[in-house]
Amino acid sequence: MKIKNKINTTALVFLLIVLLLIVFIIYPIFKYVINSSKEVSNKKSEIVSLALESKELNDFKEKYNDHSVKFSQINNLFAKSQDPIDFIKFLEKTASDYNIEAVINLAPTPKGININSLPSFIFQISTKGEFPNVLKFLEKLEKSNYLININNVSMQKQSYQVADKKALSTEVTANFLLEVMKK
């Protein structure tokens, strides 16, 4: 029985030493390996993400020169914020091209008119001219190189009295608000 007891005691001590080795040496090593592999995996995905961002940035840089012309064209859609004179000259020239008398006034910005909350100028324009010319004038404004929104269009046919008879002409007066987006 003594030998059996010695063997059991030795086995128990050996088992205790193995358990202590597992708990204090092997388990922390495995835990460190698992944490390190997670960290390596995170770094790897971060590197892949940065590589993708770098590729997209390089693609954008390559395409920027192609798009810079388009960016400048988009920039030209807006009237100059500090100096809308060029736009007013455009309005005056277009009106004179269609034989229209135009009175152009910078109007205060009414609430609810701005589209998409973009900064804009509001012009009150009163015109007088032949009906087809006024329509061509409005069409030219819509198709212009400026970002424009035409609001509150009202037209009236002009009539005049000749020898106790009312005569109608093709002349109209048109009033409208013209919103032009500014830089």
N, CA, C and O of each residue as an XYZ file, in Angstrom:
732
protein
N       0.780     -1.167      0.000
C       0.000      0.000      0.000
C       0.840      1.257      0.000
O       0.419      2.302     -0.496
N       1.952      1.153      0.523
C       2.821      2.303      0.544
C       3.234      2.685     -0.866
O       3.327      3.872     -1.176
N       3.476      1.736     -1.699
C       3.886      2.030     -3.071
C       2.712      2.657     -3.818
O       2.876      3.608     -4.582
N       1.542      2.108     -3.581
C       0.367      2.659     -4.239
C       0.133      4.092     -3.779
O      -0.217      4.954     -4.586
N       0.320      4.344     -2.522
C       0.162      5.674     -1.954
C       1.212      6.628     -2.523
O       0.916      7.785     -2.822
N       2.447      6.127     -2.670
C       3.519      6.927     -3.235
C       3.218      7.266     -4.692
O       3.428      8.391     -5.147
N       2.725      6.266     -5.402
C       2.397      6.491     -6.827
C       1.255      7.495     -6.928
O       1.304      8.384     -7.777
N       0.257      7.383     -6.111
C      -0.884      8.324     -6.125
C      -0.429      9.736     -5.753
O      -0.849     10.721     -6.361
N       0.433      9.812     -4.748
C       0.930     11.112     -4.328
C       1.779     11.724     -5.443
O       1.652     12.910     -5.746
N       2.638     10.915     -6.045
C       3.473     11.410     -7.137
C       2.604     11.825     -8.319
O       2.856     12.860     -8.936
N       1.598     11.041     -8.638
C       0.695     11.378     -9.739
C      -0.072     12.668     -9.443
O      -0.282     13.505    -10.321
N      -0.479     12.799     -8.195
C      -1.202     14.011     -7.802
C      -0.298     15.232     -7.872
O      -0.726     16.288     -8.338
N       0.939     15.109     -7.420
C       1.890     16.219     -7.485
C       2.187     16.553     -8.955
O       2.199     17.714     -9.362
N       2.424     15.490     -9.730
C       2.695     15.701    -11.161
C       1.502     16.376    -11.843
O       1.688     17.284    -12.653
N       0.280     15.940    -11.522
C      -0.941     16.542    -12.079
C      -1.067     17.992    -11.641
O      -1.462     18.856    -12.424
N      -0.724     18.251    -10.379
C      -0.774     19.622     -9.864
C       0.251     20.503    -10.581
O      -0.046     21.651    -10.910
N       1.458     19.973    -10.827
C       2.490     20.729    -11.535
C       2.045     20.997    -12.975
O       2.244     22.095    -13.495
N       1.446     19.998    -13.613
C       0.947     20.162    -14.997
C      -0.155     21.209    -15.030
O      -0.167     22.063    -15.917
N      -1.067     21.159    -14.094
C      -2.144     22.159    -14.037
C      -1.582     23.555    -13.807
O      -2.031     24.518    -14.429
N      -0.607     23.667    -12.920
C       0.014     24.970    -12.681
C       0.737     25.470    -13.925
O       0.683     26.656    -14.248
N       1.414     24.558    -14.622
C       2.057     24.947    -15.883
C       1.032     25.427    -16.907
O       1.247     26.431    -17.587
N      -0.064     24.716    -17.011
C      -1.118     25.095    -17.966
C      -1.711     26.442    -17.595
O      -1.870     27.314    -18.449
N      -2.038     26.610    -16.325
C      -2.713     27.832    -15.881
C      -1.781     29.033    -15.948
O      -2.192     30.099    -16.408
N      -0.543     28.889    -15.504
C       0.328     30.059    -15.395
C       1.290     30.260    -16.564
O       1.850     31.347    -16.698
N       1.497     29.282    -17.390
C       2.454     29.444    -18.485
C       1.788     29.248    -19.847
O       1.864     30.132    -20.700
N       1.154     28.134    -20.058
C       0.604     27.817    -21.387
C      -0.611     28.690    -21.700
O      -0.697     29.234    -22.801
N      -1.554     28.839    -20.763
C      -2.753     29.644    -21.009
C      -2.396     31.101    -21.347
O      -2.923     31.631    -22.324
N      -1.517     31.769    -20.573
C      -1.159     33.142    -20.951
C      -0.481     33.224    -22.317
O      -0.662     34.196    -23.050
N       0.301     32.194    -22.654
C       0.930     32.197    -23.988
C      -0.141     32.099    -25.069
O      -0.100     32.845    -26.048
N      -1.100     31.188    -24.904
C      -2.188     31.065    -25.884
C      -3.020     32.343    -25.957
O      -3.421     32.782    -27.035
N      -3.271     32.928    -24.789
C      -4.040     34.181    -24.755
C      -3.279     35.277    -25.499
O      -3.873     36.043    -26.257
N      -1.977     35.349    -25.285
C      -1.145     36.333    -25.985
C      -1.146     36.075    -27.484
O      -1.227     37.016    -28.273
N      -1.058     34.820    -27.883
C      -1.076     34.471    -29.319
C      -2.417     34.847    -29.940
O      -2.450     35.401    -31.039
N      -3.499     34.563    -29.272
C      -4.837     34.893    -29.792
C      -4.991     36.407    -29.925
O      -5.453     36.900    -30.954
N      -4.600     37.147    -28.878
C      -4.687     38.609    -28.939
C      -3.781     39.174    -30.027
O      -4.164     40.103    -30.739
N      -2.602     38.624    -30.153
C      -1.679     39.088    -31.185
C      -2.221     38.803    -32.578
O      -2.088     39.629    -33.480
N      -2.833     37.633    -32.756
C      -3.391     37.315    -34.082
C      -4.571     38.224    -34.404
O      -4.750     38.614    -35.558
N      -5.386     38.571    -33.393
C      -6.483     39.529    -33.619
C      -5.922     40.893    -34.006
O      -6.427     41.558    -34.911
N      -4.866     41.295    -33.299
C      -4.230     42.568    -33.588
C      -3.638     42.580    -35.001
O      -3.768     43.564    -35.729
N      -2.995     41.487    -35.375
C      -2.429     41.371    -36.717
C      -3.541     41.416    -37.760
O      -3.394     42.050    -38.805
N      -4.643     40.747    -37.475
C      -5.795     40.755    -38.399
C      -6.361     42.162    -38.540
O      -6.676     42.590    -39.651
N      -6.494     42.885    -37.437
C      -6.982     44.267    -37.484
C      -6.034     45.156    -38.262
O      -6.469     45.982    -39.065
N      -4.743     44.994    -38.031
C      -3.745     45.796    -38.754
C      -3.783     45.470    -40.239
O      -3.657     46.358    -41.083
N      -3.957     44.197    -40.550
C      -4.026     43.785    -41.951
C      -5.236     44.415    -42.639
O      -5.121     44.922    -43.756
N      -6.399     44.386    -41.974
C      -7.592     45.002    -42.578
C      -7.420     46.517    -42.677
O      -7.907     47.134    -43.624
N      -6.735     47.116    -41.708
C      -6.458     48.550    -41.760
C      -5.539     48.874    -42.936
O      -5.743     49.869    -43.632
N      -4.535     48.039    -43.155
C      -3.622     48.231    -44.286
C      -4.368     48.091    -45.606
O      -4.141     48.866    -46.534
N      -5.255     47.108    -45.691
C      -6.053     46.930    -46.909
C      -6.937     48.153    -47.136
O      -7.069     48.635    -48.262
N      -7.536     48.647    -46.062
C      -8.384     49.837    -46.170
C      -7.573     51.047    -46.615
O      -8.012     51.804    -47.481
N      -6.401     51.232    -46.031
C      -5.548     52.354    -46.424
C      -5.065     52.214    -47.868
O      -4.953     53.204    -48.590
N      -4.783     50.991    -48.277
C      -4.360     50.756    -49.664
C      -5.489     51.103    -50.625
O      -5.254     51.690    -51.681
N      -6.714     50.740    -50.258
C      -7.873     51.067    -51.100
C      -8.076     52.576    -51.162
O      -8.320     53.123    -52.237
N      -7.977     53.255    -50.019
C      -8.105     54.712    -49.995
C      -7.005     55.365    -50.826
O      -7.257     56.327    -51.551
N      -5.795     54.842    -50.721
C      -4.676     55.377    -51.489
C      -4.929     55.193    -52.984
O      -4.656     56.094    -53.777
N      -5.448     54.031    -53.370
C      -5.754     53.768    -54.777
C      -6.831     54.736    -55.276
O      -6.716     55.296    -56.366
N      -7.883     54.927    -54.465
C      -8.953     55.843    -54.853
C      -8.438     57.278    -54.948
O      -8.842     58.025    -55.839
N      -7.559     57.661    -54.044
C      -6.977     58.993    -54.092
C      -6.133     59.168    -55.351
O      -6.210     60.205    -56.011
N      -5.334     58.168    -55.683
C      -4.530     58.232    -56.904
C      -5.408     58.277    -58.150
O      -5.095     58.983    -59.109
N      -6.519     57.516    -58.137
C      -7.459     57.562    -59.258
C      -8.057     58.960    -59.388
O      -8.187     59.494    -60.490
N      -8.423     59.549    -58.231
C      -8.984     60.899    -58.262
C      -7.965     61.893    -58.795
O      -8.308     62.768    -59.590
N      -6.695     61.766    -58.359
C      -5.656     62.678    -58.835
C      -5.481     62.550    -60.351
O      -5.289     63.546    -61.048
N      -5.549     61.309    -60.852
C      -5.423     61.099    -62.293
C      -6.597     61.714    -63.044
O      -6.425     62.286    -64.121
N      -7.783     61.593    -62.470
C      -8.985     62.089    -63.147
C      -9.231     63.566    -62.888
O     -10.065     64.179    -63.554
N      -8.517     64.146    -61.932
C      -8.758     65.534    -61.569
C      -8.544     66.466    -62.755
O      -9.335     67.382    -62.984
N      -7.483     66.233    -63.499
C      -7.221     67.093    -64.660
C      -8.350     67.008    -65.670
O      -8.725     68.017    -66.268
N      -8.900     65.810    -65.868
C     -10.034     65.662    -66.781
C     -11.255     66.410    -66.247
O     -11.991     67.047    -67.000
N     -11.450     66.319    -64.940
C     -12.637     66.926    -64.332
C     -12.466     68.408    -64.028
O     -13.459     69.099    -63.801
N     -11.260     68.908    -64.016
C     -11.057     70.320    -63.669
C     -11.757     71.230    -64.670
O     -12.238     72.301    -64.300
N     -11.820     70.817    -65.933
C     -12.557     71.600    -66.934
C     -14.037     71.633    -66.571
O     -14.685     72.676    -66.662
N     -14.569     70.477    -66.157
C     -15.981     70.407    -65.773
C     -16.237     71.220    -64.508
O     -17.278     71.863    -64.375
N     -15.267     71.188    -63.569
C     -15.422     71.977    -62.349
C     -15.478     73.469    -62.672
O     -16.263     74.206    -62.077
N     -14.656     73.905    -63.602
C     -14.672     75.324    -63.967
C     -15.977     75.672    -64.681
O     -16.502     76.773    -64.511
N     -16.507     74.731    -65.486
C     -17.797     74.973    -66.135
C     -18.908     75.077    -65.097
O     -19.793     75.924    -65.211
N     -18.859     74.219    -64.094
C     -19.858     74.287    -63.023
C     -19.714     75.600    -62.270
O     -20.713     76.220    -61.903
N     -18.491     76.023    -62.040
C     -18.234     77.274    -61.336
C     -18.815     78.460    -62.106
O     -19.250     79.441    -61.502
N     -18.823     78.372    -63.439
C     -19.350     79.458    -64.262
C     -20.875     79.525    -64.252
O     -21.443     80.497    -64.749
N     -21.550     78.518    -63.700
C     -23.007     78.537    -63.606
C     -23.501     79.572    -62.603
O     -24.659     79.988    -62.652
N     -22.632     79.982    -61.702
C     -23.025     80.872    -60.618
C     -22.599     82.309    -60.919
O     -21.523     82.557    -61.462
N     -23.464     83.238    -60.555
C     -23.126     84.654    -60.683
C     -22.137     85.011    -59.583
O     -22.131     84.406    -58.511
N     -21.303     86.004    -59.867
C     -20.308     86.419    -58.873
C     -21.008     87.072    -57.686
O     -21.823     87.979    -57.854
N     -20.690     86.614    -56.522
C     -21.338     87.081    -55.310
C     -21.080     88.558    -55.043
O     -21.993     89.292    -54.663
N     -19.850     88.991    -55.240
C     -19.493     90.376    -54.940
C     -19.815     91.323    -56.084
O     -19.964     92.526    -55.869
N     -19.925     90.793    -57.300
C     -20.049     91.657    -58.462
C     -20.969     91.030    -59.516
O     -20.486     90.386    -60.448
N     -22.297     91.212    -59.377
C     -23.210     90.604    -60.350
C     -23.335     91.415    -61.649
O     -24.265     91.190    -62.424
N     -22.416     92.350    -61.893
C     -22.491     93.224    -63.063
C     -22.500     92.417    -64.361
O     -23.261     92.726    -65.278
N     -21.659     91.388    -64.442
C     -21.610     90.574    -65.660
C     -22.968     89.957    -65.953
O     -23.399     89.912    -67.105
N     -23.642     89.481    -64.911
C     -24.956     88.887    -65.107
C     -25.971     89.938    -65.546
O     -26.801     89.675    -66.416
N     -25.909     91.118    -64.952
C     -26.836     92.188    -65.340
C     -26.577     92.604    -66.787
O     -27.518     92.855    -67.539
N     -25.314     92.676    -67.175
C     -24.993     92.990    -68.576
C     -25.538     91.914    -69.504
O     -26.035     92.217    -70.588
N     -25.445     90.651    -69.076
C     -26.012     89.563    -69.864
C     -27.516     89.763    -70.045
O     -28.035     89.593    -71.148
N     -28.221     90.126    -68.962
C     -29.665     90.363    -69.048
C     -29.976     91.512    -70.007
O     -30.871     91.400    -70.845
N     -29.244     92.606    -69.884
C     -29.483     93.771    -70.743
C     -29.203     93.443    -72.211
O     -29.973     93.831    -73.090
N     -28.117     92.737    -72.478
C     -27.768     92.389    -73.853
C     -28.818     91.453    -74.447
O     -29.228     91.623    -75.595
N     -29.250     90.472    -73.668
C     -30.260     89.530    -74.147
C     -31.567     90.252    -74.434
O     -32.226     89.970    -75.435
N     -31.943     91.174    -73.570
C     -33.172     91.943    -73.801
C     -33.048     92.775    -75.074
O     -33.986     92.827    -75.869
N     -31.913     93.422    -75.274
C     -31.749     94.241    -76.477
C     -31.684     93.371    -77.736
O     -32.130     93.803    -78.799
N     -31.141     92.159    -77.638
C     -31.103     91.244    -78.783
C     -32.512     90.902    -79.266
O     -32.714     90.659    -80.455
N     -33.468     90.880    -78.372
C     -34.846     90.537    -78.723
C     -35.760     91.767    -78.772
O     -36.983     91.626    -78.736
N     -35.186     92.957    -78.853
C     -35.947     94.214    -78.943
C     -36.961     94.337    -77.807
O     -38.139     94.614    -78.030
N     -36.484     94.129    -76.612
C     -37.346     94.193    -75.434
C     -36.819     95.291    -74.526
O     -35.614     95.419    -74.307
N     -37.746     96.077    -74.005
C     -37.389     97.043    -72.972
C     -37.417     96.293    -71.647
O     -38.414     95.651    -71.318
N     -36.339     96.370    -70.893
C     -36.278     95.637    -69.620
C     -35.813     96.570    -68.510
O     -34.843     97.312    -68.662
N     -36.516     96.514    -67.411
C     -36.116     97.232    -66.202
C     -35.721     96.155    -65.195
O     -36.529     95.302    -64.829
N     -34.471     96.210    -64.757
C     -33.913     95.170    -63.888
C     -33.626     95.771    -62.519
O     -32.868     96.733    -62.401
N     -34.234     95.200    -61.493
C     -34.023     95.659    -60.126
C     -33.610     94.484    -59.261
O     -34.151     93.385    -59.382
N     -32.653     94.726    -58.396
C     -32.259     93.723    -57.422
C     -33.292     93.758    -56.308
O     -33.458     94.778    -55.640
N     -33.984     92.646    -56.109
C     -35.071     92.592    -55.128
C     -34.577     91.980    -53.833
O     -33.639     91.182    -53.833
N     -35.212     92.355    -52.722
C     -34.865     91.670    -51.468
C     -35.286     90.206    -51.583
O     -36.250     89.884    -52.278
N     -34.574     89.340    -50.912
C     -34.851     87.909    -51.010
C     -36.077     87.561    -50.183
O     -36.033     87.611    -48.954
N     -37.191     87.200    -50.861
C     -38.371     86.785    -50.092
C     -38.158     85.396    -49.503
O     -37.428     84.573    -50.055
N     -38.805     85.157    -48.382
C     -38.655     83.853    -47.734
C     -39.372     82.796    -48.567
O     -40.438     83.041    -49.132
N     -38.758     81.616    -48.628
C     -39.384     80.505    -49.333
C     -39.070     80.448    -50.810
O     -39.546     79.537    -51.488
N     -38.290     81.376    -51.344
C     -37.991     81.373    -52.769
C     -36.729     80.581    -53.075
O     -36.671     79.907    -54.103
N     -35.722     80.642    -52.217
C     -34.439     79.992    -52.516
C     -34.612     78.487    -52.682
O     -35.215     77.822    -51.840
N     -34.067     77.954    -53.793
C     -34.078     76.510    -53.975
C     -32.861     75.936    -53.280
O     -31.753     76.464    -53.376
N     -33.099     74.837    -52.575
C     -32.022     74.102    -51.918
C     -31.194     74.981    -50.983
O     -30.054     74.630    -50.678
N     -31.715     76.078    -50.532
C     -31.024     76.975    -49.604
C     -29.672     77.439    -50.131
O     -28.760     77.706    -49.350
N     -29.539     77.536    -51.443
C     -28.303     78.060    -52.027
C     -28.353     79.578    -51.986
O     -29.423     80.165    -52.144
N     -27.215     80.219    -51.778
C     -27.222     81.686    -51.802
C     -27.546     82.166    -53.219
O     -27.035     81.633    -54.204
N     -28.391     83.164    -53.296
C     -28.807     83.624    -54.619
C     -29.145     85.107    -54.605
O     -29.374     85.714    -53.559
N     -29.167     85.665    -55.816
C     -29.674     87.016    -56.040
C     -31.089     86.875    -56.578
O     -31.382     85.951    -57.337
N     -31.958     87.785    -56.187
C     -33.310     87.832    -56.732
C     -33.432     89.141    -57.495
O     -33.220     90.219    -56.940
N     -33.777     89.034    -58.775
C     -33.975     90.210    -59.606
C     -35.448     90.314    -59.972
O     -36.067     89.330    -60.376
N     -36.001     91.506    -59.827
C     -37.352     91.798    -60.302
C     -37.168     92.377    -61.698
O     -36.535     93.421    -61.855
N     -37.712     91.716    -62.708
C     -37.532     92.167    -64.079
C     -38.898     92.488    -64.668
O     -39.818     91.672    -64.634
N     -39.004     93.692    -65.206
C     -40.211     94.127    -65.913
C     -39.819     94.333    -67.365
O     -38.884     95.075    -67.665
N     -40.530     93.681    -68.256
C     -40.207     93.770    -69.684
C     -41.414     94.252    -70.462
O     -42.563     94.124    -70.037
N     -41.103     94.813    -71.622
C     -42.159     95.245    -72.534
C     -41.651     94.973    -73.943
O     -40.567     95.415    -74.322
N     -42.448     94.240    -74.710
C     -42.053     93.925    -76.072
C     -43.066     93.020    -76.735
O     -44.102     92.691    -76.157
N     -42.755     92.623    -77.951
C     -43.634     91.727    -78.693
C     -43.682     90.373    -77.968
O     -42.678     89.905    -77.431
N     -44.862     89.761    -77.967
C     -45.072     88.519    -77.232
C     -44.068     87.423    -77.613
O     -43.473     86.820    -76.720
N     -43.857     87.140    -78.925
C     -42.878     86.084    -79.257
C     -41.460     86.423    -78.784
O     -40.700     85.532    -78.405
N     -41.112     87.700    -78.808
C     -39.781     88.107    -78.366
C     -39.613     87.934    -76.858
O     -38.544     87.548    -76.386
N     -40.674     88.221    -76.107
C     -40.618     88.043    -74.656
C     -40.460     86.563    -74.328
O     -39.694     86.199    -73.436
N     -41.189     85.709    -75.054
C     -41.042     84.273    -74.826
C     -39.637     83.795    -75.179
O     -39.060     82.975    -74.464
N     -39.084     84.306    -76.279
C     -37.711     83.937    -76.666
C     -36.715     84.429    -75.617
O     -35.733     83.750    -75.318
N     -36.976     85.606    -75.065
C     -36.122     86.161    -74.010
C     -36.128     85.227    -72.798
O     -35.070     84.894    -72.266
N     -37.315     84.807    -72.363
C     -37.421     83.896    -71.218
C     -36.737     82.556    -71.513
O     -36.063     81.985    -70.656
N     -36.924     82.071    -72.741
C     -36.288     80.812    -73.124
C     -34.770     80.940    -73.120
O     -34.068     80.029    -72.682
N     -34.268     82.064    -73.603
C     -32.821     82.311    -73.609
C     -32.286     82.352    -72.174
O     -31.194     81.851    -71.907
N     -33.045     82.941    -71.256
C     -32.627     82.975    -69.857
C     -32.567     81.559    -69.277
O     -31.623     81.209    -68.568
N     -33.582     80.753    -69.586
C     -33.607     79.385    -69.067
C     -32.435     78.560    -69.584
O     -31.899     77.716    -68.866
N     -32.038     78.806    -70.831
C     -30.968     78.022    -71.452
C     -29.599     78.666    -71.297
O     -28.624     78.198    -71.885
N     -29.518     79.720    -70.522
C     -28.250     80.439    -70.368
C     -27.245     79.613    -69.576
O     -27.560     78.535    -69.074
N     -26.053     80.132    -69.477
C     -24.972     79.458    -68.754
C     -25.033     79.695    -67.255
O     -24.121     79.299    -66.529
N     -26.084     80.328    -66.787
C     -26.235     80.590    -65.356
C     -27.277     79.642    -64.777
O     -28.176     79.181    -65.480
N     -27.143     79.359    -63.491
C     -28.117     78.544    -62.786
C     -29.241     79.470    -62.341
O     -29.094     80.245    -61.396
N     -30.374     79.371    -63.046
C     -31.457     80.343    -62.900
C     -32.760     79.626    -62.576
O     -33.011     78.510    -63.031
N     -33.575     80.295    -61.780
C     -34.933     79.843    -61.510
C     -35.852     81.039    -61.745
O     -35.688     82.089    -61.123
N     -36.821     80.873    -62.650
C     -37.755     81.970    -62.961
C     -39.030     81.732    -62.169
O     -39.642     80.667    -62.252
N     -39.424     82.749    -61.393
C     -40.599     82.639    -60.523
C     -41.598     83.748    -60.856
O     -41.238     84.783    -61.418
N     -42.844     83.509    -60.500
C     -43.916     84.516    -60.528
C     -43.991     85.265    -61.862
O     -43.918     86.494    -61.888
N     -44.133     84.544    -62.944
C     -44.242     85.184    -64.250
C     -45.679     85.665    -64.425
O     -46.634     84.908    -64.252
N     -45.805     86.941    -64.772
C     -47.133     87.471    -65.101
C     -47.002     88.304    -66.372
O     -46.069     89.094    -66.518
N     -47.953     88.116    -67.291
C     -47.938     88.848    -68.558
C     -49.292     89.499    -68.771
O     -50.336     88.980    -68.374
N     -49.232     90.665    -69.417
C     -50.460     91.377    -69.776
C     -50.340     91.850    -71.205
O     -49.303     92.360    -71.627
N     -51.417     91.672    -71.939
C     -51.453     92.145    -73.309
C     -51.691     93.648    -73.284
O     -52.510     94.137    -72.506
N     -50.990     94.368    -74.118
C     -51.144     95.821    -74.201
C     -52.257     96.156    -75.191
O     -52.356     95.561    -76.264
N     -53.053     97.076    -74.825
C     -54.076     97.579    -75.758
C     -54.014     99.100    -75.737
O     -53.610     99.711    -74.748
N     -54.412     99.677    -76.818
C     -54.406    101.131    -76.888
C     -55.645    101.572    -77.652
O     -56.223    100.799    -78.416
N     -56.044    102.810    -77.440
C     -57.274    103.359    -78.006
C     -56.926    104.171    -79.252
O     -56.082    105.067    -79.213
N     -57.591    103.840    -80.352
C     -57.420    104.594    -81.591
C     -58.816    104.972    -82.075
O     -59.628    104.105    -82.399
N     -59.083    106.255    -82.119
C     -60.355    106.799    -82.624
C     -61.562    106.039    -82.088
O     -62.306    105.424    -82.851
N     -61.746    106.083    -80.812
C     -62.884    105.483    -80.123
C     -62.993    103.964    -80.301
O     -64.049    103.392    -80.028
N     -61.966    103.329    -80.734
C     -61.959    101.865    -80.842
C     -60.733    101.339    -80.110
O     -59.649    101.921    -80.164
N     -60.934    100.246    -79.442
C     -59.800     99.612    -78.789
C     -59.093     98.756    -79.815
O     -59.712     97.940    -80.499
N     -57.807     98.947    -79.913
C     -57.011     98.125    -80.820
C     -56.069     97.268    -79.979
O     -55.501     97.741    -78.995
N     -55.911     96.041    -80.361
C     -55.014     95.150    -79.639
C     -53.709     95.030    -80.405
O     -53.679     95.003    -81.636
N     -52.652     94.959    -79.649
C     -51.348     94.775    -80.272
C     -50.776     93.444    -79.788
O     -51.330     92.803    -78.895
N     -49.686     93.050    -80.378
C     -49.022     91.829    -79.926
C     -47.992     92.158    -78.845
O     -47.211     91.299    -78.433
N     -48.001     93.402    -78.396
C     -47.068     93.817    -77.366
C     -47.603     93.422    -76.000
O     -48.793     93.549    -75.714
N     -46.684     92.937    -75.156
C     -47.057     92.524    -73.803
C     -46.076     93.131    -72.807
O     -44.949     93.499    -73.139
N     -46.558     93.216    -71.575
C     -45.658     93.541    -70.480
C     -45.560     92.272    -69.633
O     -46.561     91.607    -69.364
N     -44.365     91.961    -69.230
C     -44.151     90.765    -68.420
C     -43.333     91.151    -67.195
O     -42.362     91.903    -67.281
N     -43.745     90.628    -66.076
C     -43.042     90.844    -64.817
C     -42.722     89.470    -64.224
O     -43.561     88.569    -64.219
N     -41.517     89.333    -63.737
C     -41.160     88.072    -63.104
C     -39.973     88.259    -62.175
O     -39.190     89.202    -62.285
N     -39.884     87.312    -61.259
C     -38.727     87.248    -60.364
C     -37.749     86.255    -60.946
O     -38.124     85.150    -61.339
N     -36.497     86.656    -60.999
C     -35.454     85.801    -61.540
C     -34.465     85.535    -60.415
O     -33.839     86.456    -59.891
N     -34.332     84.271    -60.053
C     -33.385     83.889    -59.004
C     -32.169     83.296    -59.677
O     -32.276     82.323    -60.422
N     -31.009     83.880    -59.416
C     -29.758     83.375    -59.972
C     -28.843     83.005    -58.799
O     -28.611     83.802    -57.890
N     -28.341     81.793    -58.848
C     -27.479     81.314    -57.767
C     -26.124     82.028    -57.829
O     -25.592     82.288    -58.909
N     -25.590     82.332    -56.669
C     -24.304     83.049    -56.622
C     -23.256     82.202    -55.931
O     -23.559     81.278    -55.176
N     -21.996     82.555    -56.220
C     -20.861     81.825    -55.630
C     -20.738     82.140    -54.173
O     -19.844     81.623    -53.503
